[in-house]
């Protein structure tokens, strides 16, 4: 996006008034706690996650209604589609894979289809500008075969994502079943301030499921509590396991996350600070691990995953290997529960087709291939798996073997949500120890689309005030953002660079 285009459409992307974009009062000093009081930081994040679960419980009547419509659709022989963008797109793909695993080998196996902005490719590498185009949501839905009688569940953390809204408008035109719109900001706020949201929420042919979880533990990082709440709510509707939220509220508060996560957080952060890189191995949770490690890149300005054929590009800090997958295609089938689907749209600036997806190989050969690529850096390996017979999660490396006993992993949906929450806590606190945010402000956010440019602007204003620097007009700050982006070193934070320049 160019400066002139952003200034012209800035009101469209102005989202700082939404609760999900706010600053959580309990995490004002999270970056300091991550280094000086790791146990306290883990407890705070555990409590915030539990609050999100309570919000889901309050919405159970609507979740049951959604579930009834899902299963009426399936009983009629039609399909259910889940659309999302970024974190909600990845949770949609996760829910599809869970549904497929539950119904493998039955007529229902292929009857739930997820789509996300950027296609399946975006599961491994963010396609940030894709979300700004509502027409892409419509086109993508139709490409996947959406037709009359099918049901769309559109999931957007903020309730305003153009791609997701485009998919809702498409469903209204092409199916007699009323689509569902799932979001995490209060209806009245969205309808009063964002026209595109109001058009959908006030449409009597659209069903709304609002999960107002409030601010994220890290400001604006909706991959955290918003995505967790939406994954649980829509997941319970898909699986009809309405007792799962009570199981989480009972069990999650009792889990000793300090004993299980603290050694891993310290070990991983120490590895990075010492110049090493990591390889996550898992046979049980490939989509959960891939989701979390992918989402670190845009949130903390880390180098994204490199293709298996790239030998000279910078490498990511961590990577994924599925030890029992023998090829790129097999690794993706293990991740998605199906063959990945590419986008063959000629007007796209970068390829998102099947061949581009398969250039990322997460099979067993990733271990040796990465070791050679990162040499002379050390590659350290950590394994995360579930043991269903004993009801344990296990983190294992060369220096620890940690076990967490929980009934949650006996449920296919519950274990995926649990692992998501654990990995979110782990990666957030590792990044805090690496100074990749300040307090609870994403100082390393990339201004790669309209929404993120606005977020960068708001964070600059907050940090300028906190540092006691002279205030600058918004238009001047926007110009600085665009001017500075092109001057950044490969591993330099845009916000911190601007603050440094303003400090003189």
HELIX and SHEET records of a PDB file:
HELIX    1   1 UNK A    3  UNK A    9  1                                   7    
HELIX    2   2 UNK A   10  UNK A   13  5                                   4    
HELIX    3   3 UNK A   19  UNK A   21  5                                   3    
HELIX    4   4 UNK A   25  UNK A   27  5                                   3    
HELIX    5   5 UNK A   30  UNK A   36  1                                   7    
HELIX    6   6 UNK A   38  UNK A   58  1                                  21    
HELIX    7   7 UNK A   60  UNK A   75  1                                  16    
HELIX    8   8 UNK A   87  UNK A  102  1                                  16    
HELIX    9   9 UNK A  120  UNK A  123  5                                   4    
HELIX   10  10 UNK A  128  UNK A  132  5                                   5    
HELIX   11  11 UNK A  134  UNK A  143  1                                  10    
HELIX   12  12 UNK A  162  UNK A  174  1                                  13    
HELIX   13  13 UNK A  187  UNK A  193  1                                   7    
HELIX   14  14 UNK A  195  UNK A  201  1                                   7    
HELIX   15  15 UNK A  225  UNK A  239  1                                  15    
HELIX   16  16 UNK A  244  UNK A  251  1                                   8    
HELIX   17  17 UNK A  257  UNK A  273  1                                  17    
HELIX   18  18 UNK A  286  UNK A  300  1                                  15    
HELIX   19  19 UNK A  328  UNK A  336  1                                   9    
HELIX   20  20 UNK A  354  UNK A  358  1                                   5    
HELIX   21  21 UNK A  366  UNK A  374  1                                   9    
HELIX   22  22 UNK A  407  UNK A  410  5                                   4    
HELIX   23  23 UNK A  412  UNK A  433  1                                  22    
HELIX   24  24 UNK A  450  UNK A  466  1                                  17    
HELIX   25  25 UNK A  474  UNK A  485  1                                  12    
HELIX   26  26 UNK A  494  UNK A  503  1                                  10    
SHEET    1   A 5 UNK A 112  UNK A 116  0                                        
SHEET    2   A 5 UNK A  80  UNK A  84  1                                        
SHEET    3   A 5 UNK A 151  UNK A 155  1                                        
SHEET    4   A 5 UNK A 180  UNK A 183  1                                        
SHEET    5   A 5 UNK A 207  UNK A 210  1                                        
SHEET    1   B 5 UNK A 318  UNK A 321  0                                        
SHEET    2   B 5 UNK A 277  UNK A 281  1                                        
SHEET    3   B 5 UNK A 379  UNK A 387  1                                        
SHEET    4   B 5 UNK A 392  UNK A 396 -1                                        
SHEET    5   B 5 UNK A 401  UNK A 405 -1                                        
END                                                                             
